[in-house]
Amino acid sequence: MLEEFSNWIVLSLLNIEKGTKLESSLNFFIYDSIKILLLLFVMIAIVGYLRTYISEQKIRQMLSGKRQGLGNLTAAIMGAITPFCSCSSIPVFLSFMKAKIPLGVSFSFLVTSPLVNEYVAIIMLGFFGWKITALYIISGILIGVFSGIVIGKLGLEKYIVQDLMDTNENNKDKIFNTQQERINTGLKDATSIIKSIWLWVFVGIGIAAGIHGFIPEETVMNLIQTGGLLAVPIATLIGVPLYANCAAVVPIAVVLFEKGFPLGTALAFMMGTAALSIPEAIILRRAMRLPLIIAFFSIVTIAIILTGYAFNFIATIIV
């Protein structure tokens, strides 16, 4: 039905000639935009409802006092169920530090939060299917765990600027008295998140549609061959300085993959863009010194590159 609706808009309403590059791009854009936004709203509302059963105080209690490894895994999973980008996850990270949660454990949250969340999973599920989506979620959590453990082992707490760790101590967890309040919270979360990311969705799918319709596969293959074995680190290093929501980057990664980019190379670009950014480094600079930021970016970048190579190998088996 959605495909027919998309065809009707492009061919009948817009009167675009069938079989042209423009028709292919517009069809891609309309179909995927509607599909992704509908999926996002429904699933975010469900996750928002479920999240009303987990308070911030409970999260802090779950993370405090955990042994290294278990604490990192718990923090990474918590990051995976929070819908934050690389910059908006920083206030939560700082609140963890204020609560005396170990540095490495807090970083596991900071890494995983922008990499894995419900709307990334939904978008990937719609484009890649459940196998790749499941592997991506697992790998994102593992990157958070690995990065947090390494940072925790390095003993970099001395680089935290203590007087900038202030958080609002008066914030109290909301108490929900009825199911209707929980449902309304889920709907409010869905509406709020859609409002904040719809433009990213359109931009990402728009770029992907342009690549899909107008860039020949031969051009993409030439780029891959030029990079050779270094394609994964090049893709990661290109993505790191950029700042974009995963909602915008996933469609681009999908089209790059469809055009011939190895799966791991496309996902490494997406991960680099989502997990790390220059704005994030600037914000973090207010709370920590440069050596810790450099260590954080370096460790996560290396983890993403290794994950990209792993995905390239796995793709030969499952794709």
C-alpha positions in Angstrom: 0.0 0.0 0.0 2.8 2.4 0.9 4.6 1.5 -2.3 1.5 2.2 -4.3 1.0 5.5 -2.5 4.6 6.5 -3.3 4.2 5.6 -6.9 1.0 7.6 -7.2 2.7 10.7 -5.8 5.7 10.5 -8.1 4.0 9.3 -11.3 0.5 10.8 -11.1 0.7 13.8 -8.8 4.2 15.0 -9.7 4.0 13.6 -13.3 7.6 12.3 -13.2 8.5 10.1 -16.1 8.8 6.4 -15.0 12.3 4.8 -15.2 14.2 8.1 -14.9 16.8 8.8 -12.2 14.6 11.5 -10.7 11.7 9.1 -10.4 13.9 6.5 -8.7 15.2 9.1 -6.2 11.8 10.6 -5.4 10.2 7.2 -4.9 13.0 6.2 -2.6 12.7 9.4 -0.6 8.9 9.3 -0.2 8.6 5.6 0.5 11.4 5.4 3.1 10.5 8.7 4.8 6.9 7.7 5.5 7.9 4.1 6.5 10.7 5.2 8.9 8.7 8.0 10.6 5.7 5.7 11.2 7.9 3.0 12.6 9.8 5.5 14.8 6.7 7.0 16.3 5.1 3.6 17.2 8.3 2.0 18.6 9.5 5.1 20.5 6.1 5.4 22.2 6.3 1.8 23.3 9.9 2.2 24.6 8.9 5.5 26.3 6.1 3.7 28.1 8.4 0.9 29.2 11.0 3.4 30.4 8.5 4.9 32.9 9.2 1.8 35.0 13.0 2.6 35.3 13.8 5.8 37.2 17.2 7.6 37.0 17.7 6.8 40.7 17.4 3.1 39.9 19.9 3.5 37.0 22.4 5.1 39.3 21.9 2.4 41.9 22.4 -0.3 39.3 25.7 1.3 38.1 27.1 2.2 41.5 29.3 -0.5 43.2 29.4 -2.8 40.2 32.7 -4.6 39.4 34.6 -3.5 36.3 33.2 -5.4 33.4 29.7 -5.9 34.8 29.3 -2.2 35.5 30.5 -1.4 32.0 28.1 -3.8 30.5 25.2 -2.5 32.6 26.1 1.1 31.6 26.4 0.2 27.9 22.9 -1.4 28.0 21.5 1.6 29.8 23.1 3.8 27.0 21.4 1.6 24.4 17.9 2.2 25.7 18.4 6.0 25.9 17.6 8.1 22.8 20.5 10.5 22.9 23.0 11.8 20.4 26.7 12.2 21.2 26.1 15.7 22.6 22.8 15.3 24.5 24.2 12.2 26.3 26.9 14.4 28.0 24.6 15.8 30.8 23.6 12.3 31.8 27.3 11.3 31.7 28.2 14.2 34.0 25.4 13.2 36.4 26.9 9.8 36.6 30.3 11.3 37.5 28.6 13.5 40.1 27.1 10.3 41.6 30.7 8.9 42.0 30.1 6.2 39.3 33.6 5.0 38.0 34.9 6.9 35.1 35.2 3.9 32.8 31.6 2.8 33.6 30.3 6.3 32.8 32.2 6.3 29.5 30.6 3.0 28.6 27.3 4.9 28.7 28.6 7.9 26.9 29.9 5.7 24.0 26.9 3.4 23.6 24.1 6.0 24.0 24.5 7.7 20.6 25.5 4.4 18.8 22.5 2.3 19.9 18.9 3.3 20.7 15.4 2.4 19.6 15.2 4.7 16.6 18.5 3.6 15.2 17.4 0.0 15.6 14.1 0.7 13.9 15.7 2.5 11.0 18.3 -0.3 10.6 15.6 -3.0 10.8 13.7 -1.3 8.0 16.8 -1.1 5.8 19.1 -3.9 6.7 16.9 -6.6 8.2 17.1 -8.2 11.7 20.4 -10.1 11.4 22.5 -7.1 10.6 20.5 -5.0 13.1 21.0 -7.5 15.9 24.8 -7.7 15.2 25.0 -3.9 15.1 23.3 -3.6 18.5 25.6 -6.2 20.0 28.7 -4.6 18.5 27.7 -1.1 19.7 27.3 -2.4 23.2 30.6 -4.2 23.0 32.3 -1.1 21.8 31.0 0.8 24.8 32.1 -2.0 27.2 35.6 -2.3 25.6 36.1 1.5 25.5 34.9 2.0 29.1 37.1 -0.8 30.4 40.2 0.5 28.7 39.6 4.1 29.9 39.0 2.8 33.4 42.3 0.9 33.4 44.3 3.9 32.3 43.5 5.8 35.5 42.6 9.1 33.9 40.3 10.4 36.7 42.8 13.2 37.4 41.9 14.8 34.2 38.3 15.4 35.3 37.6 19.1 36.1 35.8 18.7 39.5 34.2 22.1 39.8 32.4 21.7 36.5 30.6 18.5 37.5 27.6 20.3 38.8 24.2 18.8 38.0 20.7 19.7 39.2 20.4 18.0 42.5 16.7 18.9 42.8 15.6 16.8 39.9 13.3 14.1 41.2 12.1 11.1 39.3 8.5 11.4 38.3 6.0 9.2 40.0 3.4 7.6 37.7 0.0 6.9 39.4 -1.9 5.5 36.4 -1.4 3.6 33.2 -2.8 6.5 31.3 0.1 8.7 32.6 2.6 6.1 31.4 0.9 5.9 28.0 0.9 9.7 27.7 4.6 9.8 28.6 5.3 7.3 25.8 3.3 9.3 23.3 5.0 12.5 24.5 8.5 10.9 24.2 7.6 9.8 20.6 6.3 13.2 19.6 9.3 15.0 21.2 11.9 12.8 19.6 10.2 12.8 16.2 10.1 16.6 16.4 13.8 16.7 17.2 15.0 14.2 14.5 12.5 14.5 11.6 14.7 17.0 9.8 17.7 14.6 10.2 15.6 11.8 8.8 14.6 13.8 5.8 18.2 15.1 5.2 19.6 11.6 5.5 17.1 9.9 3.3 17.3 12.8 0.9 21.1 12.4 0.5 20.6 8.6 0.3 18.0 9.1 -2.4 20.3 11.3 -4.4 23.1 8.7 -4.2 20.6 5.9 -5.0 19.3 7.6 -8.1 22.2 9.6 -9.5 25.5 8.2 -8.5 26.6 5.2 -10.7 27.8 2.0 -9.0 31.0 2.2 -10.9 31.9 5.5 -9.2 31.3 3.9 -5.8 33.4 0.8 -6.7 36.3 3.0 -7.8 36.2 4.8 -4.4 36.4 1.4 -2.6 39.2 0.2 -4.8 41.2 3.4 -4.1 40.9 2.9 -0.4 41.7 -0.9 -0.4 42.4 -2.3 3.0 42.4 1.2 4.4 38.8 1.9 3.4 37.5 1.1 6.9 39.8 3.5 8.8 39.3 6.2 6.1 35.6 5.9 6.4 35.8 6.1 10.2 38.1 9.1 10.2 35.9 10.9 7.7 32.9 10.3 10.0 34.5 11.3 13.3 34.7 15.1 12.7 31.1 15.3 11.4 28.1 15.8 13.7 24.9 14.1 12.6 22.2 12.1 14.2 22.2 8.4 13.4 18.7 8.9 11.9 20.4 10.9 9.1 23.4 8.6 8.7 21.7 5.2 8.5 20.1 5.8 5.2 23.3 7.0 3.7 25.2 3.9 5.0 22.5 1.7 3.5 22.8 3.2 0.0 26.6 3.1 0.2 26.2 -0.6 1.0 23.8 -1.1 -1.9 26.1 0.7 -4.2 28.9 -1.7 -3.4 30.6 -0.4 -0.2 31.5 -3.4 2.1 29.0 -3.5 5.0 31.7 -2.9 7.6 33.0 0.1 5.8 29.6 1.7 5.5 28.8 1.0 9.2 32.2 2.3 10.3 31.4 5.7 8.7 28.0 5.6 10.4 29.4 4.7 13.8 32.2 7.3 13.5 29.6 10.0 12.7 27.2 9.0 15.5 29.6 8.2 18.4 32.1 11.0 18.1 32.0 14.6 16.9 33.8 18.0 17.2 30.9 19.6 19.0 31.0 16.7 21.5 34.7 17.3 22.1 34.1 21.0 22.7 31.4 20.3 25.3 33.5 17.7 27.0 36.4 20.1 27.2 34.4 22.1 29.8 34.4 19.1 32.1 37.7 17.3 31.4 41.2 18.0 30.2 42.6 17.4 26.8 44.5 14.1 27.5 41.3 12.4 28.6 39.4 13.6 25.5 42.2 12.4 23.2 42.2 9.0 24.9 38.4 8.7 24.7 38.3 9.6 20.9 41.3 7.4 20.1 40.0 4.3 21.9 36.5 4.6 20.4 37.9 5.2 16.9 40.1 2.1 17.1 37.2 0.1 18.4 35.0 1.3 15.5 37.7 0.5 12.9 38.1 -3.1 14.3 34.3 -3.5 14.3 34.2 -2.3 10.7 36.7 -5.0 9.7 34.7 -7.6 11.7 31.5 -6.7 9.9 33.2 -6.9 6.5 34.2 -10.5 7.4 30.8 -11.4 8.8 29.0 -9.9 5.8 30.6 -12.6 3.6 28.8 -15.2 5.7 25.4 -13.7 6.4 24.7 -11.3 3.5 
